[in-house]
Amino acid sequence: MLYRSFWIGLSRVQFAHPLDNPTVHSAWLDGTPVDYGRYDGLPIPNRDVRPWAYGSPSSLNATTSGEIEGCTQMFLNDNDPQWNDISCYSLLGGVICKRNCSANCPNEDNSTTTTSSTTTAVGLTTQTTEETTTEVQYDEATTEDIETSTPNSCGNNSNICGADGWKWKCFKNGKCYSYHKYSVKGSYWKALAKCRKHHASVCSIETEEENDHVCKHYCGCKGKDVWIDMHRMVTEDGTNIVCLDGDDNKCYTETDKDSKNPWANGCPANASNMDDGKYGKKNCCVISKGKWKDVGCTRPISKVLCKKECVKP
């Protein structure tokens, strides 16, 4: 675990069909054009020039974990900040955030930098072609009030949370959920981008009760794969493999003898297992028929369950 290194928002991206267009690009997650540190057009770049550390960006595969080095870390080398491309599933010490400055933004002398606990990147590793993707919502939830006898921060009626047309539904934990299907299948990273567009994350599931709620009211009971947010992470030396939800909560993976196991038969697979030989290691997760399956993060799936804090419209 690299406590003195931090995530920055530069990612390796490639077209959805690399055999047709093998070009590799670099992109900032906020859409800022890449000029400083750019390495477009090189499938296996090795610049050896600032801001990159010696030998970086390197190959497509991390030397220890075997994962594509699709994200970027910044670290200090003798007080010299340098970049290194690294697996997006690595554990680092924190993240450097950036946002537009408001009228209340402090000046540079008063600004401070804070870091979070160990975290993984959520950078894109694939991108679709230029064609427009049509977004379609299939609302499979029931129309009944949800948990009407249990108070929560959003009230007790369904569809009360959110004014963005996504028909957010609340649970008693004060979180709201929305299930979506898209006309063009995509990777986990595409699902994450869709949820973040509405200030949400891909759904984490923290308890058996929440898992049952998700299955009953939204998706997961009809045999269709739907992205959820649990994923594997690896340390730099590849010896420690753990799981974490995108909201930094502990995964719901351990159950007592009287509880139901959330995993489908044979899942989760060994961390080194590949998904059909073409979707990478099984580092991401879907729910189907109320059970979880670990799959490759680039597997094309057209459904996602998003989750966010409830704010009344």
C-alpha positions in Angstrom: 0.0 0.0 0.0 1.5 3.3 -1.1 0.5 5.9 1.5 2.7 8.7 0.0 1.2 8.4 -3.4 -2.0 9.8 -4.7 -4.5 9.4 -7.5 -4.8 12.1 -10.2 -7.4 12.1 -12.9 -5.4 11.0 -15.9 -6.5 7.8 -17.5 -5.6 5.6 -20.5 -8.6 5.3 -22.8 -9.1 3.2 -26.0 -12.0 2.8 -28.4 -14.5 0.1 -27.7 -13.3 -2.0 -30.6 -9.5 -2.0 -30.3 -9.1 -4.4 -33.3 -10.7 -1.8 -35.5 -9.0 1.1 -33.9 -6.0 0.2 -31.7 -5.1 3.8 -30.9 -4.5 4.5 -27.2 -5.3 7.9 -25.8 -4.8 9.8 -22.5 -7.7 11.7 -21.0 -8.5 13.8 -17.9 -11.6 12.6 -16.2 -13.0 16.2 -16.0 -12.7 16.5 -19.8 -9.8 18.9 -19.7 -7.7 18.6 -22.9 -4.5 16.7 -22.2 -1.3 18.6 -23.2 1.1 18.3 -20.3 2.1 14.7 -20.0 0.2 13.6 -23.1 1.0 10.2 -24.6 -1.7 9.7 -27.3 -1.1 7.4 -30.2 1.4 5.1 -28.5 0.0 1.6 -27.7 2.9 0.9 -25.3 4.4 4.3 -24.5 7.6 4.8 -22.6 8.4 8.5 -22.5 11.0 8.8 -19.8 10.4 12.5 -19.6 8.7 14.8 -17.1 6.3 14.7 -15.5 6.6 10.9 -15.8 9.0 8.9 -13.6 11.7 6.9 -15.3 10.2 4.1 -17.4 6.7 5.5 -17.2 4.2 5.3 -18.7 5.2 1.7 -19.2 3.4 -1.3 -20.6 -0.3 -2.2 -20.8 0.0 -4.7 -17.9 1.1 -4.1 -14.4 4.1 -6.3 -13.5 2.7 -7.7 -10.3 -1.1 -7.8 -10.7 -1.3 -8.3 -14.4 -3.9 -5.6 -14.7 -4.0 -2.9 -17.4 -2.2 0.2 -16.1 -5.0 2.5 -17.0 -4.8 5.1 -14.2 -2.1 7.5 -12.9 -0.5 8.1 -9.5 1.6 11.0 -8.3 4.3 10.5 -5.8 7.4 12.3 -4.5 10.8 11.2 -5.5 13.4 13.2 -3.5 10.7 16.0 -3.2 10.2 15.9 -7.0 6.6 15.1 -7.9 6.4 12.4 -10.6 3.8 10.4 -12.4 3.4 6.7 -12.8 0.8 4.6 -14.7 -0.7 2.0 -12.4 -3.6 -0.4 -12.2 -6.8 1.3 -11.3 -7.4 -1.4 -8.7 -4.3 -0.5 -6.6 -4.5 0.8 -3.1 -3.0 4.3 -2.7 -2.8 6.7 0.2 -5.3 9.3 -1.1 -6.6 11.4 -3.9 -6.0 14.9 -5.1 -9.3 16.7 -5.8 -9.9 19.7 -7.9 -13.0 21.9 -8.5 -14.0 25.3 -9.8 -13.4 28.1 -7.5 -16.4 30.0 -6.1 -16.6 33.5 -4.6 -15.7 31.9 -1.2 -12.7 30.1 -2.4 -9.7 30.7 -0.1 -6.5 32.2 -1.6 -3.5 30.1 -2.2 -1.8 31.0 1.1 -4.8 29.6 3.2 -5.5 26.6 1.1 -4.9 23.1 2.5 -4.7 19.7 1.1 -6.4 16.8 2.7 -6.2 13.1 1.9 -8.7 10.3 2.3 -8.1 6.8 3.6 -6.7 4.3 1.1 -8.7 4.3 -2.1 -8.9 3.0 -5.6 -9.2 5.0 -8.8 -12.4 5.1 -10.8 -10.9 6.2 -14.1 -12.2 5.2 -17.4 -10.3 2.5 -19.3 -12.5 2.3 -22.4 -14.5 4.7 -24.5 -17.2 4.3 -27.1 -17.3 5.6 -30.6 -18.6 9.0 -31.6 -22.2 7.7 -32.1 -24.9 9.0 -29.8 -26.1 6.6 -27.1 -29.7 6.7 -26.3 -30.6 6.4 -22.7 -33.7 4.4 -21.9 -35.1 3.7 -18.4 -37.0 0.5 -17.7 -38.6 0.9 -14.3 -39.1 -2.6 -12.9 -39.9 -1.4 -9.4 -43.3 -1.9 -7.8 -45.5 1.2 -7.4 -46.3 0.5 -3.8 -44.9 2.6 -1.0 -41.6 1.3 0.3 -41.1 0.6 4.0 -44.1 2.8 4.9 -43.9 2.0 8.6 -40.2 3.0 8.9 -39.2 6.7 9.0 -36.4 7.9 6.8 -34.9 11.1 5.7 -36.9 11.2 2.4 -40.3 10.4 3.6 -41.9 7.0 2.9 -43.3 7.4 -0.6 -41.8 5.9 -3.7 -40.4 8.2 -6.4 -40.1 11.1 -3.9 -36.3 11.6 -4.2 -34.7 13.5 -7.0 -36.1 15.9 -9.6 -34.1 14.7 -12.6 -36.6 12.3 -14.2 -34.8 9.2 -13.0 -37.7 8.2 -10.6 -35.5 7.7 -7.6 -36.9 5.5 -4.9 -36.0 5.6 -1.2 -35.1 2.9 1.3 -35.2 3.3 5.1 -31.4 3.9 5.2 -32.0 7.4 3.8 -30.5 6.3 0.4 -32.3 6.3 -2.9 -31.9 4.0 -5.9 -32.7 4.1 -9.6 -32.4 1.2 -12.1 -31.5 1.9 -15.7 -31.0 0.1 -19.0 -29.2 1.5 -22.0 -29.6 0.8 -25.7 -25.8 0.2 -26.1 -24.0 -2.2 -23.7 -21.0 -0.9 -21.8 -18.3 -1.6 -19.2 -18.5 -0.9 -15.5 -16.8 2.4 -16.2 -19.6 3.4 -18.5 -22.1 2.5 -15.8 -20.2 4.6 -13.3 -20.2 7.6 -15.6 -24.0 7.3 -16.1 -24.6 7.3 -12.3 -22.1 10.1 -11.7 -23.9 12.2 -14.3 -26.8 12.3 -11.7 -24.5 12.8 -8.7 -24.8 9.1 -7.7 -22.5 6.1 -7.6 -23.1 2.5 -8.8 -25.0 0.9 -6.0 -23.2 -0.6 -3.0 -25.0 -3.3 -1.0 -24.0 -3.4 2.6 -26.5 -5.7 4.3 -28.6 -8.7 3.6 -31.7 -6.5 4.1 -30.5 -4.0 1.5 -29.7 -6.9 -0.9 -33.3 -8.2 -0.5 -34.7 -4.7 -1.0 -32.7 -4.2 -4.2 -33.9 -7.5 -5.6 -37.5 -7.0 -4.6 -38.0 -3.4 -5.7 -35.6 -2.7 -8.5 -33.8 -5.4 -10.3 -31.8 -8.6 -9.9 -34.6 -11.1 -9.7 -35.2 -11.6 -13.4 -32.0 -13.3 -14.4 -30.5 -10.1 -16.0 -27.0 -9.0 -15.1 -26.9 -5.5 -13.5 -23.8 -3.6 -12.4 -23.3 -3.1 -8.7 -20.3 -1.4 -7.2 -18.2 -4.0 -5.4 -14.8 -4.5 -6.9 -11.4 -6.1 -6.1 -8.4 -4.0 -5.2 -4.7 -5.0 -5.0 -1.7 -3.7 -3.3 1.3 -2.7 -5.3 3.1 -6.0 -4.7 0.0 -7.9 -5.6 -0.1 -9.9 -2.4 -3.1 -8.4 -0.7 -6.5 -8.6 -2.5 -9.5 -7.2 -0.8 -12.9 -5.9 -1.9 -14.5 -2.5 -1.3 -17.6 -0.7 -2.4 -17.2 2.6 -4.2 -18.6 4.5 -1.3 -15.7 3.2 0.9 -17.9 0.9 2.9 -17.1 -2.7 3.7 -18.4 -5.2 1.3 -21.3 -7.4 2.2 -19.5 -10.7 1.8 -19.5 -12.4 5.1 -22.7 -13.9 6.5 -23.4 -16.0 9.6 -24.6 -19.5 9.5 -28.3 -18.4 9.5 -27.9 -15.9 6.8 -28.2 -16.3 3.0 -25.0 -16.1 1.0 -25.2 -13.3 -1.6 -22.9 -15.0 -4.0 -24.0 -17.3 -6.9 -22.7 -20.8 -7.0 -19.0 -20.8 -7.7 -18.6 -17.1 -7.0 -16.5 -15.2 -6.3 -13.9 -16.9 -8.4 -10.2 -16.9 -7.8 -8.7 -13.4 -8.2 -6.5 -14.6 -11.1 -9.4 -16.0 -13.1 -10.0 -14.3 -16.5 -13.6 -13.5 -17.7 -14.0 -15.6 -20.9 -10.4 -14.7 -21.8 -11.2 -11.3 -23.2 -12.8 -9.1 -20.5 -9.9 -9.1 -18.1 -9.7 -10.4 -14.5 -13.0 -10.8 -12.6 -12.6 -7.6 -10.6 -16.1 -6.2 -10.9 -19.5 -7.5 -9.8 -23.1 -7.8 -11.1 -26.3 -9.0 -9.5 -28.6 -11.5 -11.1 -31.6 -13.2 -9.6 -30.6 -11.7 -6.3 -27.1 -13.3 -6.4 -23.8 -11.8 -7.1 -21.3 -12.8 -9.8 -17.8 -11.5 -10.2 -17.0 -10.5 -13.8 -14.5 -8.6 -15.8 -14.9 -4.8 -15.6 -15.0 -4.5 -19.4 -17.7 -7.0 -19.9 -20.5 -5.4 -22.0 -23.7 -5.1 -19.8 -26.6 -2.7 -20.5 -28.0 -2.3 -16.9 -26.9 -0.5 -13.8 -28.3 0.3 -10.4 -27.4 3.8 -9.1 -27.5 4.9 -5.5 -27.2 8.3 -3.8 -28.1 10.3 -0.7 -31.7 11.3 -0.7 -32.5 14.9 -1.3 -36.1 15.9 -1.7 -36.9 17.6 -5.0 
